[in-house]
Amino acid sequence: MTKTAAIAARGLSAGYHGAAAVRDIELEVHAGEVVLLAGANGAGKTTTLMTLAGALRPLTGHTELRGRRCAEPVHRRVRAGVGVVTEKRVVFNQLTVAENLTLGRGDTATALAHFPELEKRLGVKAGLLSGGEQQMLSLARVLAAGPSVILADELSLGLAPIVVNRLLAALRAAADAGAAVLLVEQHVRLALDTADRACFLQRGQLALAGTTDAIKQDPSRMEAIYL
Ligand SMILES: Nc1ncnc2c1ncn2[C@@H]1O[C@H](COP(=O)(O)OP(=O)(O)OP(=O)(O)O)[C@@H](O)[C@H]1O
C-alpha cells in the first residue's frame, strides 16, 4: 500500500524487563480498514497493541501515527485521536449510563448513535448492567470521541457470541466511517468475517499476513500457527 498508514509498527521489538516478547513486527493499519491481530496465547498480541498504544516503549524499531514517528505516552496518543478499548470495561459502576457518557471525550448523542440499545438504560447504574452492556458503554464512549485509530484488545472476552457480533459490527461501522481499527480477538472466525486483513503472530513474530478472503480460502495456513 502506498498511502500513509494511520498507525504502523516499523521493525518493532518490545517486551518486559528488557527482554523482547515480540520481534521485528511490521504492521500497518489504514483509514477505513479493520486489521485482525491474532495468534495463540502468549504469542505477543497484547504486547504489540500496547506498544502501538504508547503504554509500552519499543526496545528497537518504532511506531508511527499518520506517517510520523511517535514516541508519545498513551494519554497523548489518546488526545491525538487514538482510542483504546480492552477487555477491562472502563465504566464507573456507581454512576448511571447517562453520567458515564457525559464523562467521555465525545457527546452522548454520538455515543447513542453507535449503540442505540443503551438509550433505554440511560438511568441505570453502570454496575447493574450486564457485562455485554458495560462493554458497549465502554466502546460507545471511545467511539463518541471520533478516534481516527481504534486499538481493541479482546474487548469481547467472556461475552456471548451475539454481543461479540454486536461489538465487532460497531468497530466495522467505525472503520467504514473512516477509522483505522486494529483488533485483537480470540473469536478468530467471527473476527475474520469483520476484518479486511489479518496478521498472525507466532512466538513473538509475524508468521502470516494477508487479506481475510485469502486466509479463509486456505485456513490450513492459519490453523498451523495454532498447533
Ligand atoms: N507484564 C508482563 N511481564 C512479563 N512478561 C509478560 C508480561 N505480559 C506479557 N508477558 C509475556 O510476554 C509474552 C507475550 O504476551 P502477550 O500478552 O503479549 O501475548 P498475547 O498474544 O496477547 O497472549 P494472550 O492471548 O494470552 O493474551 C508472553 O510470553 C507473556 O508471558
PDBQT file of the ligand as one rigid body, heavy atoms in Angstrom, charges set to zero:
ROOT
HETATM    1  N1  LIG A 301       3.701  -7.750  32.334  1.00  0.00    +0.000 N 
HETATM    2  C1  LIG A 301       4.468  -8.727  31.818  1.00  0.00    +0.000 A 
HETATM    3  N2  LIG A 301       5.669  -9.026  32.361  1.00  0.00    +0.000 NA
HETATM    4  C2  LIG A 301       6.447 -10.011  31.844  1.00  0.00    +0.000 A 
HETATM    5  N3  LIG A 301       6.117 -10.772  30.798  1.00  0.00    +0.000 NA
HETATM    6  C3  LIG A 301       4.924 -10.534  30.220  1.00  0.00    +0.000 A 
HETATM    7  C4  LIG A 301       4.034  -9.510  30.694  1.00  0.00    +0.000 A 
HETATM    8  N4  LIG A 301       2.921  -9.508  29.918  1.00  0.00    +0.000 NA
HETATM    9  C5  LIG A 301       3.102 -10.491  28.995  1.00  0.00    +0.000 A 
HETATM   10  N5  LIG A 301       4.295 -11.103  29.180  1.00  0.00    +0.000 N 
HETATM   11  C6  LIG A 301       4.848 -12.182  28.369  1.00  0.00    +0.000 C 
HETATM   12  O1  LIG A 301       5.039 -11.696  27.042  1.00  0.00    +0.000 OA
HETATM   13  C7  LIG A 301       4.669 -12.708  26.097  1.00  0.00    +0.000 C 
HETATM   14  C8  LIG A 301       3.607 -12.153  25.158  1.00  0.00    +0.000 C 
HETATM   15  O2  LIG A 301       2.442 -11.908  25.928  1.00  0.00    +0.000 OA
HETATM   16  P1  LIG A 301       1.163 -11.170  25.333  1.00  0.00    +0.000 P 
HETATM   17  O3  LIG A 301       0.243 -10.899  26.474  1.00  0.00    +0.000 OA
HETATM   18  O4  LIG A 301       1.587 -10.026  24.505  1.00  0.00    +0.000 OA
HETATM   19  O5  LIG A 301       0.578 -12.298  24.390  1.00  0.00    +0.000 OA
HETATM   20  P2  LIG A 301      -0.903 -12.448  23.801  1.00  0.00    +0.000 P 
HETATM   21  O6  LIG A 301      -0.708 -12.992  22.431  1.00  0.00    +0.000 OA
HETATM   22  O7  LIG A 301      -1.641 -11.178  23.941  1.00  0.00    +0.000 OA
HETATM   23  O8  LIG A 301      -1.490 -13.573  24.736  1.00  0.00    +0.000 OA
HETATM   24  P3  LIG A 301      -2.995 -13.827  25.285  1.00  0.00    +0.000 P 
HETATM   25  O9  LIG A 301      -3.780 -14.286  24.111  1.00  0.00    +0.000 OA
HETATM   26  O10 LIG A 301      -2.796 -14.908  26.293  1.00  0.00    +0.000 OA
HETATM   27  O11 LIG A 301      -3.474 -12.537  25.875  1.00  0.00    +0.000 OA
HETATM   28  C9  LIG A 301       4.226 -13.926  26.884  1.00  0.00    +0.000 C 
HETATM   29  O12 LIG A 301       5.322 -14.807  26.998  1.00  0.00    +0.000 OA
HETATM   30  C10 LIG A 301       3.867 -13.353  28.238  1.00  0.00    +0.000 C 
HETATM   31  O13 LIG A 301       4.086 -14.297  29.255  1.00  0.00    +0.000 OA
ENDROOT
TORSDOF 0
